Each structure stands twice: as C-alpha cells, then as structure tokens.
Amino acid sequence: MKKTIMISLVALILMPISMGYKIGDINHDGSVDIADVVYLFKHRNIPLDEGDVNCDNSIDIADVVYLFKNYDEMRKPVVFAETFQLEPHWDEGYCIVVDSKGNKFVLLKEGASNPNIPNAKVINIPVQKLVTIFYSPFISTADILNDTSCYDTIKGAPLYAIKNSPTLYKYYEDGKCVDIGKSSSIDYEKVTAIDPNIVFLGDWSAHDEMEEKLKELGITTSRFYTYKEPTFMGRIEWIKFAAAFWGEDKYNKTEDYFQKTWKARNNILRKVYGVQNYPTVVDFSWSKYKNLPGIYGAQHYYNKMVNNFGGEYIFNDIPGTSFQYLDKETFYERAMNADVCILRWFYGDVKTKEDLLAINPDFANFKAFKNGRFYVSHPDYYVWETKDPIGYMMDFAKMIHPELFGGDDDLKYYYKIK
C-alpha cells in the first residue's frame, strides 16, 4: 500500500555523528544556535547523518530551513519526553527535575548552595537509598550504566523487577536489595525499614494510594509515567531523569547513550524514506485469561514506530495511547488480512506454529501466518526496550521491511514463527 510519508518535525531532529555533541550542533562548537544554521547553509559536503536533519536521505536547503525553525527545540535538555522536565545547572552544583505529577526536586551536589527554588524538595545527590516500583527507568538505567555505585543505591523493588537485572538480583541474594512486594501492593514495613531518601512510583491507580500512604509515613515520593510517553524516544529519554539522581557524571553518560540511540533511529528513518510499499501491520497482545486481543491507540509509541518505520498500523483510526481489549470479530475483520502481525506475549516462549496455534487456533487463518510474517515477542521484551533500544528498534525495522535490513531471521527480541 502506498501513502504519503508523514513524519513529525520533532521526530526528525539531527543526532550528530560525534557522541558528546549537542543534538543539532552541526559545527561542533558545543552549542546549538544560528551559527549551526549558517554552517549548514555554507557546507553541504558533511556526513549524511549530520547534515540530513529532516532524514530525507539528502542534504539540501530543506535541511537548512528545518534547522532554522527548530534549533531552539534542539538545544533543550529534554526533547522527546513529555511527562517529565529537567533543567541541569551542573556548573552551579544542582539540577532541577519535575516528575509526571508536577513534583519538583532540586538535586543538590555535596557542598553546593541551595538555589531555593519555590515548592521544590531538595534531594542530596548522589542519592544514597532509593526504592522503585518498576524495572524501568531506574533499574534499567543502572543496567545501562553498569556502575556499582548506581546498584548500591537501589535498596528495594518488586522481585520481578529485581530478577530482570542479573546484577541487582545478585545484590538481592546478598541481602543488599529488598523485595518490597508486588507493583500493585507493596510491603510498607519493608519500605519503612529501608528508610529511603525517595520512592519512585508509576502511573497505576494503585500507585496513587501508595503515594498517599507513603506521604503519611513521611517518605518522599516521585512519579514516573514512562509508559505513557507518546514516542519510543520519549520513553528512552527517561534514563536522563533517573541518572540525574546519581549526579552529573551519570547524567552525561546517559545523554551520550541517548544520542547514540537517536542516531541509530534516524539512520533507520533514512533507510525507509521513499519506500513505495507500506505493509499493513498489527501490533497487539493476547490475554491468556480473557482469550481476547488487546491493542493500544494509534498515538502509542509502538504504533507510531510502525508508521515511522514504513508500515501502516491497521488501527490508525483508534486515537490516543490507551490500551483496550477488542472483541474477536472486530479484531479479525482487519488483523486477519494484515501483511505483518506482531504479538507481544508475556507467558513463555512461542517459537513455532504449533506454539502459536495453542494460544489461538484462529491464527492459522491469518495472512501473516500463511506468508511467514507473524512474529511473537520474547516474554521479557519490555526489559530490552530501554536496555537495548537500538536492537529493539532494529527488530521492528526488520519485521516491517526485511528486504531493506538484511532479512528477519536474526531478530533479537522477537521470534519469527516458522
């Protein structure tokens, strides 16, 4: 199916080739400003992944215009994420962060002067004892940094999240990290015994209740809505939020990691730019208990990634990012004829046609099942979204356009059903 390529401006911001430079810093002078626009206007013989700011696989006046219109956005410390804010003042010894519920924190280095930001809670950094309710973003960021000083601070988390990190699980076995219960129901006595500097909670309604209870106990809380980010890069950008609580050095390392990921994403966009064939794609989950399919709205980062990587999500007419179950008849009406099916599955490995049909025999009638374009996630796929976002994005690119990316037989986090 052919369609006009529609990619949002923000999604196409340049990632420079040299790690450590600001996004959009074309002339590599350490800042993003009008000088970069002038430089790009005068110099077109620069590497494609530096000068092609609109990712249309060429460097021309359109890139100059784009850079001129967007360099103010490019200079900001947070570009994609919409559910947190961050304002680093590392030279002055602090960083301001605002979480997903508007809670404001001043992360203060030892010996630095408190800037006395109104309505802000001061947290001395690097933080010494934290508790987190999910694997991402704190445990995942610790795994990315692979730094003992980060793991040392994670004193409590649900056991499922601890198990997702081999290093933190060893801490748990050694009694250095505590299982605080379930993500939906924590053990307040264990949390209180930890005496954390801060507890990080997600976006569930159960976490609203936890927040109130922890406040009654005099424990500082913060909220992260990582999974409500409308873009995949927005979700990944939460590593900056997490790393800021460990100080400037960790923050800078995650900035470099984020930029590297951004560069890889833009390279994928360039490769799919101008494709004439847009396979129809359905990305969905299947409830083992309800025996029903579940999908996210078209603005969810999974489905945006499908559209941006040269596919056409078959439920683009369902707005928003919320998850919902569909009745089988409604789902089958479109999904049965989709060129590509991507199933997110939590309950064990599904590698063969027999494994897949054990979930739902009706999959045998799907076009994707018959043409060899049916894929099923590894059960821990969500761990690798932030732990290896480049590999995860490349899986999506290969599933949607295997002909452009060397085939789909070497996926890292999805099984191709054979």
Rosetta blueprint (number, residue, H / E / L):
1 M L
2 K L
3 K L
4 T L
5 I L
6 M L
7 I L
8 S L
9 L L
10 V H
11 A H
12 L H
13 I L
14 L L
15 M L
16 P L
17 I L
18 S L
19 M L
20 G L
21 Y L
22 K L
23 I L
24 G L
25 D L
26 I L
27 N L
28 H L
29 D L
30 G L
31 S L
32 V L
33 D L
34 I H
35 A H
36 D H
37 V H
38 V H
39 Y H
40 L H
41 F H
42 K H
43 H L
44 R L
45 N L
46 I L
47 P L
48 L H
49 D H
50 E H
51 G H
52 D L
53 V L
54 N L
55 C L
56 D L
57 N L
58 S L
59 I L
60 D L
61 I H
62 A H
63 D H
64 V H
65 V H
66 Y H
67 L H
68 F H
69 K H
70 N H
71 Y H
72 D H
73 E H
74 M H
75 R L
76 K L
77 P L
78 V L
79 V L
80 F L
81 A L
82 E L
83 T L
84 F L
85 Q E
86 L E
87 E E
88 P E
89 H E
90 W H
91 D H
92 E H
93 G L
94 Y E
95 C E
96 I E
97 V E
98 V E
99 D L
100 S L
101 K L
102 G L
103 N L
104 K E
105 F E
106 V E
107 L E
108 L E
109 K E
110 E L
111 G L
112 A L
113 S L
114 N L
115 P L
116 N L
117 I L
118 P L
119 N L
120 A E
121 K E
122 V E
123 I E
124 N E
125 I E
126 P L
127 V L
128 Q L
129 K L
130 L E
131 V E
132 T E
133 I L
134 F L
135 Y L
136 S L
137 P L
138 F H
139 I H
140 S H
141 T H
142 A H
143 D H
144 I H
145 L H
146 N L
147 D L
148 T H
149 S H
150 C H
151 Y H
152 D L
153 T L
154 I E
155 K E
156 G E
157 A E
158 P L
159 L H
160 Y H
161 A H
162 I H
163 K H
164 N L
165 S L
166 P H
167 T H
168 L H
169 Y H
170 K H
171 Y H
172 Y H
173 E H
174 D L
175 G L
176 K L
177 C L
178 V E
179 D E
180 I L
181 G E
182 K E
183 S L
184 S L
185 S E
186 I E
187 D L
188 Y H
189 E H
190 K H
191 V H
192 T H
193 A H
194 I H
195 D L
196 P L
197 N L
198 I E
199 V E
200 F E
201 L E
202 G L
203 D L
204 W L
205 S H
206 A H
207 H H
208 D H
209 E H
210 M H
211 E H
212 E H
213 K H
214 L H
215 K H
216 E H
217 L L
218 G L
219 I L
220 T L
221 T E
222 S E
223 R E
224 F L
225 Y L
226 T H
227 Y H
228 K H
229 E L
230 P L
231 T L
232 F H
233 M H
234 G H
235 R H
236 I H
237 E L
238 W H
239 I H
240 K H
241 F H
242 A H
243 A H
244 A H
245 F L
246 W L
247 G L
248 E H
249 D H
250 K H
251 Y H
252 N H
253 K H
254 T H
255 E H
256 D H
257 Y H
258 F H
259 Q H
260 K H
261 T H
262 W H
263 K H
264 A H
265 R H
266 N H
267 N H
268 I H
269 L H
270 R H
271 K H
272 V H
273 Y L
274 G L
275 V L
276 Q L
277 N L
278 Y L
279 P L
280 T E
281 V E
282 V E
283 D E
284 F E
285 S E
286 W E
287 S L
288 K L
289 Y L
290 K L
291 N L
292 L L
293 P E
294 G E
295 I E
296 Y E
297 G L
298 A L
299 Q L
300 H L
301 Y H
302 Y H
303 N H
304 K H
305 M H
306 V H
307 N H
308 N H
309 F L
310 G L
311 G L
312 E E
313 Y E
314 I L
315 F L
316 N L
317 D L
318 I L
319 P L
320 G L
321 T L
322 S L
323 F E
324 Q E
325 Y E
326 L L
327 D L
328 K H
329 E H
330 T H
331 F H
332 Y H
333 E H
334 R H
335 A H
336 M L
337 N L
338 A L
339 D L
340 V E
341 C E
342 I E
343 L E
344 R E
345 W L
346 F L
347 Y L
348 G L
349 D L
350 V L
351 K L
352 T L
353 K H
354 E H
355 D H
356 L H
357 L H
358 A H
359 I H
360 N L
361 P H
362 D H
363 F H
364 A H
365 N H
366 F L
367 K H
368 A H
369 F H
370 K H
371 N H
372 G L
373 R L
374 F E
375 Y E
376 V E
377 S E
378 H L
379 P L
380 D L
381 Y H
382 Y H
383 V H
384 W H
385 E H
386 T H
387 K H
388 D L
389 P H
390 I H
391 G H
392 Y H
393 M H
394 M H
395 D H
396 F H
397 A H
398 K H
399 M H
400 I H
401 H L
402 P L
403 E L
404 L L
405 F L
406 G L
407 G L
408 D L
409 D L
410 D L
411 L L
412 K L
413 Y L
414 Y E
415 Y E
416 K E
417 I L
418 K L
